[in-house]
Amino acid sequence: MKIDVELKKERRTEPFDSDDPLTFASERTDHIFYLDGKVNPSGQVAWTNPRIEPYAEMKGIMPGAVVFHYGVEIFEGAKAFEHPDGDLYTFRLRENAERLNRSSAALCMPAIPVEDQLQAVNTLLDIDRLWSPRQEGASLYIRPAVIGVTDAMGITSGTDFRFMVFASAGGAYYAQGFNPITLLHSHDFKRAAPNNFGMSKAGGIYGLTVRHVLEAKKKAEKAGFNPNDVGQVLYSSVDGKFVEEAGAMNHYCVTKDGTIIIPEFTNTILDSITARSFIEEGENALGREVVQATIPLEDFFNVIKSGEVVEAGGLGTAAVVSPVGTYLVDQGEGDLEELVVGDGGVGPVTQQMYDWLTGVQTGKVEAPEDWLQKVPRTA
């Protein structure tokens, strides 16, 4: 794939050093990659006009584009890290590209060749590599996305699409850093119905969490708790029987014998690359059993009370590992039951999980084969 490149006239020329703590994905780099797709009447797709240009307002999309009206959009989230050798490395980027295509299929959008996705990301990162922040816990956050741009009022995914990739320099996802958050569970909040696209990174699913978190904070405040402590909600299945996700993350818990338990991936739970990293390598890297299971919701609350579960949290690209110190459980009529996990702090297994995976990502710990890929220097 030959990529046309238009460089920004005033682009970064010095490494990105900042004395002030960076917020998550807060600083856009100088450029963006685009690729246009069109599906012909026989169902074949042609991806054309690969280009990198200065990051700016998007051009050439009509107000009637189906992305604006019917949510024809999916996205990915990946990271790149500057290692001690001075080079940039992406973390499990191929898995992100493959998952993007699974998400596209769920929304009736065409796949993009994985190798083209990887080339797009690597070329963009090479051009903007000086944006890699030199700060502990920081990274370049990579946002690939596909949108439907067909100008149509009929409900359709359309025939015209745009793939884009841009990057952002930033720090930790949560402003409080690696500290326990509170999850609130209420049967009022459901993330995804079965047999739809809950296993995909579709914008509509994540947009819904914004309202749920705001409503969860209101519930907490009315019950006498600090609303600022509520970071996300704990999602259960539509029938209310099983644990599903920790807000925008996969959920995990740790039993008192050190076993890490992650809910089984279903069509209502995202197949998290972060969670899969622990599933695939947790036993070798951490010396702990990592299992997936269907977790009954009431049983989960009971084993927190009994002390059988001593740690819990969320797993995802943005936060990596996010410890949960407390669950607030909606009992109805404004009452919330407070369940403290272990001693309410960051447990030793959670700390071990975080240290290992961030160590792998930043080149401080040996990575499993093919997890890290150096960004080629070609610009």
C-alpha positions in Angstrom: 0.0 0.0 0.0 1.5 3.3 -1.1 0.6 6.0 1.3 0.6 9.7 0.2 2.0 11.9 2.9 1.3 15.6 3.5 3.3 16.9 6.5 2.2 19.6 8.8 4.2 22.8 8.2 4.8 23.4 11.9 5.2 19.9 13.3 6.9 18.8 16.5 10.7 18.9 16.2 11.7 18.0 19.8 10.9 15.1 22.1 7.8 15.5 24.2 9.0 16.3 27.7 6.4 17.6 30.2 6.9 18.3 33.9 3.1 18.4 34.4 1.2 15.1 34.7 -0.6 14.2 31.5 -4.2 13.2 31.4 -5.4 10.3 29.4 -4.9 10.7 25.6 -5.1 14.5 25.9 -2.5 15.7 23.3 -3.2 14.9 19.7 -0.2 14.2 17.5 0.4 16.2 14.3 -1.1 13.8 11.7 -3.9 11.4 10.9 -4.2 8.5 8.4 -7.3 8.0 6.1 -8.4 5.2 3.8 -11.6 5.2 1.8 -13.7 2.1 1.2 -16.4 1.4 -1.3 -18.6 -1.7 -1.7 -19.7 -2.5 -5.2 -23.1 -4.1 -6.1 -21.6 -7.6 -6.0 -20.4 -7.0 -2.4 -16.7 -6.6 -3.1 -14.9 -3.8 -1.3 -12.1 -1.6 -2.7 -10.0 0.4 -0.2 -8.3 3.3 -1.9 -6.6 6.7 -1.4 -4.4 5.9 1.6 -3.1 9.2 2.9 -1.6 10.9 5.9 -2.3 14.6 6.4 -2.3 17.1 9.2 -4.7 16.4 12.0 -7.6 18.8 11.5 -11.4 18.9 11.1 -12.6 16.1 8.9 -13.5 17.0 5.3 -15.8 15.5 2.7 -18.5 13.9 4.9 -22.1 14.8 4.2 -24.6 15.7 7.0 -26.7 12.7 5.9 -23.9 10.2 6.4 -25.2 7.1 8.2 -22.5 7.4 10.9 -24.4 10.4 12.3 -27.9 8.9 12.2 -27.6 5.1 12.6 -24.4 4.7 14.6 -22.5 3.0 11.8 -19.1 3.2 13.6 -16.6 1.1 15.3 -13.2 1.8 16.9 -10.2 0.3 18.5 -7.8 1.3 21.2 -4.1 0.3 21.2 -0.9 1.7 22.7 2.7 2.3 21.7 5.6 2.9 24.2 9.1 4.3 23.9 11.6 1.7 25.3 14.9 2.3 26.9 16.6 1.8 23.4 14.8 4.9 22.2 12.5 3.1 19.7 8.7 2.9 19.7 7.0 -0.5 20.2 3.3 -1.3 19.7 1.7 -3.8 22.0 -0.3 -6.7 20.4 -1.4 -4.5 17.6 -2.2 -7.4 15.3 -4.9 -8.5 17.8 -6.4 -5.0 17.7 -6.5 -5.1 13.9 -8.2 -8.5 13.9 -10.7 -7.4 16.5 -11.5 -4.3 14.5 -12.6 -6.5 11.6 -14.8 -8.6 13.9 -16.4 -5.4 15.1 -16.9 -4.3 11.5 -18.6 -7.5 10.6 -21.0 -7.1 13.6 -22.1 -3.8 12.2 -22.3 -5.0 8.6 -19.2 -3.1 7.5 -16.4 -4.5 5.3 -13.1 -5.8 6.7 -9.8 -4.0 6.2 -6.7 -6.1 5.4 -4.8 -6.6 8.7 -1.5 -5.8 7.0 -2.9 -2.5 5.7 -4.0 -1.6 9.2 -0.6 -2.3 10.6 1.2 -0.4 7.9 -1.1 2.6 8.5 -0.4 2.6 12.3 3.3 2.1 11.9 3.7 4.8 9.3 1.7 7.3 11.3 3.7 6.5 14.5 7.0 6.8 12.7 6.1 10.3 11.4 4.8 11.4 14.8 7.3 9.5 17.0 8.6 12.7 18.7 5.1 12.9 20.4 5.9 9.9 22.5 5.7 11.3 26.1 8.8 10.9 28.3 6.9 10.5 31.5 6.3 7.5 33.9 3.0 5.7 33.0 2.5 7.7 29.8 2.1 6.3 26.2 0.9 7.0 22.8 -2.7 6.0 22.6 -3.7 4.8 19.1 -7.3 5.2 17.9 -8.2 3.4 14.7 -11.9 3.8 13.7 -14.2 3.0 10.8 -17.3 5.1 10.0 -20.1 4.7 7.4 -20.1 7.8 5.2 -22.9 7.0 2.7 -25.4 9.8 2.5 -28.6 7.9 3.1 -31.8 8.2 5.1 -32.9 4.6 4.7 -31.6 2.4 7.5 -28.5 0.9 6.1 -24.8 0.4 6.8 -24.2 1.9 3.3 -21.6 1.3 0.7 -19.0 4.0 1.5 -16.7 3.9 4.5 -13.7 5.7 5.9 -11.0 4.2 8.0 -8.9 6.5 10.1 -6.0 6.3 12.6 -4.8 9.0 14.9 -2.7 9.0 18.0 -2.6 10.9 21.3 0.0 11.4 23.9 -1.3 11.0 27.5 -1.0 9.6 30.9 -3.2 7.4 33.1 -6.9 6.8 32.4 -8.0 7.7 35.9 -6.9 11.0 37.3 -6.2 9.4 40.7 -3.8 7.0 39.0 -3.3 3.4 40.2 -5.7 3.6 43.1 -8.9 1.7 43.9 -12.2 2.9 42.4 -15.7 2.1 43.4 -18.1 0.2 41.1 -21.9 0.6 41.6 -24.2 -2.2 40.6 -27.9 -1.6 39.7 -30.3 -3.6 37.6 -31.2 -0.3 36.1 -28.0 -0.4 34.1 -27.4 -2.9 31.3 -24.6 -2.7 28.8 -25.7 -5.0 26.0 -28.4 -7.5 25.0 -27.5 -11.0 23.8 -27.0 -11.6 20.1 -26.4 -8.0 19.2 -23.0 -6.4 19.2 -21.9 -6.3 22.9 -18.7 -8.1 21.9 -17.7 -5.3 19.6 -16.2 -1.9 20.1 -19.1 0.0 18.8 -19.5 3.6 19.8 -23.1 3.3 21.0 -22.2 0.8 23.7 -19.5 3.0 25.2 -21.6 6.2 24.8 -24.2 4.6 27.0 -21.8 4.1 29.9 -21.5 7.9 30.2 -25.2 8.2 31.3 -24.9 5.1 33.5 -21.9 6.6 35.4 -23.7 9.9 35.9 -26.8 8.2 37.2 -24.6 5.9 39.4 -23.0 9.0 41.0 -26.5 10.4 41.7 -27.6 7.2 43.3 -24.4 7.2 45.5 -24.9 10.8 46.6 -28.5 10.3 47.5 -27.5 7.3 49.7 -24.9 9.3 51.5 -21.7 8.2 49.6 -19.2 10.4 47.9 -20.2 10.4 44.2 -16.6 11.2 43.1 -15.5 7.8 44.4 -17.8 6.0 41.8 -15.6 5.4 38.7 -17.7 3.0 36.8 -20.7 0.7 37.1 -20.6 -3.1 37.4 -22.7 -4.5 34.6 -24.6 -7.8 35.0 -26.4 -9.8 32.3 -29.8 -8.6 31.0 -31.5 -11.2 33.2 -29.5 -9.9 36.2 -28.0 -13.3 37.0 -24.3 -13.0 36.0 -21.3 -10.7 36.3 -20.3 -9.2 33.0 -18.2 -6.0 32.6 -16.6 -3.4 34.8 -17.9 -0.3 33.0 -15.8 0.0 29.8 -13.5 -2.8 31.0 -13.5 -6.6 31.5 -13.9 -7.6 35.1 -11.7 -9.8 37.2 -11.5 -11.0 40.8 -8.9 -12.8 42.9 -9.7 -15.5 45.4 -7.8 -15.9 48.7 -5.7 -18.7 47.2 -4.5 -16.3 44.4 -6.6 -17.6 41.5 -7.6 -14.9 39.0 -11.1 -15.3 37.6 -12.3 -13.5 34.5 -15.9 -13.9 33.1 -16.1 -16.0 30.0 -16.2 -14.1 26.7 -19.7 -14.1 25.3 -21.6 -12.0 22.7 -22.3 -9.4 25.4 -18.7 -9.2 26.7 -15.8 -7.7 24.8 -12.9 -10.1 24.0 -10.4 -7.9 25.8 -6.8 -8.1 24.6 -5.6 -7.1 28.1 -7.7 -9.8 29.8 -6.5 -12.3 27.2 -2.9 -11.5 27.9 -3.4 -12.7 31.5 -5.4 -15.7 30.4 -2.6 -16.7 28.0 0.4 -16.0 30.1 -0.7 -15.4 33.6 0.4 -18.8 34.9 3.8 -18.5 33.3 4.4 -14.9 34.2 2.7 -14.6 37.6 2.8 -18.2 38.8 -1.0 -18.0 39.3 -3.9 -19.9 37.9 -6.0 -17.7 35.6 -9.5 -19.1 34.7 -12.6 -18.0 32.9 -15.9 -18.8 34.3 -19.6 -17.8 34.3 -19.9 -15.9 37.6 -23.4 -15.7 39.3 -23.9 -12.2 40.5 -25.3 -13.0 44.0 -22.6 -15.6 44.5 -20.0 -12.9 43.7 -21.4 -10.5 46.2 -21.5 -13.3 48.8 -17.9 -14.3 48.4 -16.8 -10.7 48.9 -18.7 -10.7 52.2 -17.2 -14.1 53.2 -13.7 -13.1 52.3 -13.2 -15.7 49.7 -12.7 -13.0 47.1 -10.0 -10.6 48.3 -9.2 -8.5 45.2 -11.1 -7.3 42.1 -11.0 -4.8 39.3 -11.1 -4.1 35.6 -8.9 -4.9 32.7 -8.6 -2.8 29.5 -6.2 -1.0 27.2 -6.7 2.4 28.6 -6.4 1.7 32.3 -4.5 -1.6 31.9 -5.4 -2.9 35.4 -7.9 -0.8 37.5 -8.3 -2.1 41.1 -11.7 -2.0 42.7 -11.8 -1.4 46.4 -15.6 -1.1 47.0 -18.9 -2.2 45.4 -22.1 -0.3 46.0 -25.0 -2.6 45.4 -28.4 -1.1 44.7 -31.0 -2.6 47.0 -33.9 -0.6 45.7 -35.7 2.4 47.1 -32.5 4.4 47.3 -30.6 2.0 49.5 -27.1 0.9 48.6 -25.1 -1.9 50.3 -21.4 -1.2 50.6 -19.1 -4.2 50.0 -15.4 -3.6 50.7 -13.1 -6.0 48.8 -10.4 -7.3 51.1 -8.9 -4.3 52.9 -10.2 -1.9 50.3 -6.7 -1.2 48.9 -4.6 -2.4 46.0 -4.0 -6.1 46.6 -0.7 -7.9 46.0 -2.0 -9.9 43.1 -3.5 -6.8 41.4 -0.2 -5.0 41.9 1.7 -8.0 40.4 -0.6 -8.0 37.4 -0.1 -4.3 36.8 3.6 -4.4 37.3 4.1 -7.4 34.9 1.9 -6.1 32.0 3.2 -2.5 32.2 6.7 -3.9 32.4 6.2 -5.9 29.3 4.7 -2.9 27.5 7.5 -0.6 28.4 10.4 -3.1 27.7 11.3 -3.6 31.3 10.1 -7.2 31.4 10.7 -9.8 28.7 7.7 -10.1 26.5 6.1 -13.2 25.1 6.9 -13.8 21.4 5.3 -11.4 19.0 3.6 -9.3 21.6 5.8 -6.3 20.9 6.6 -4.9 17.5 9.2 -2.2 16.8 7.9 0.7 14.7 10.2 0.9 11.7 12.1 4.1 11.0 11.3 5.1 7.5 10.2 8.7 7.6 
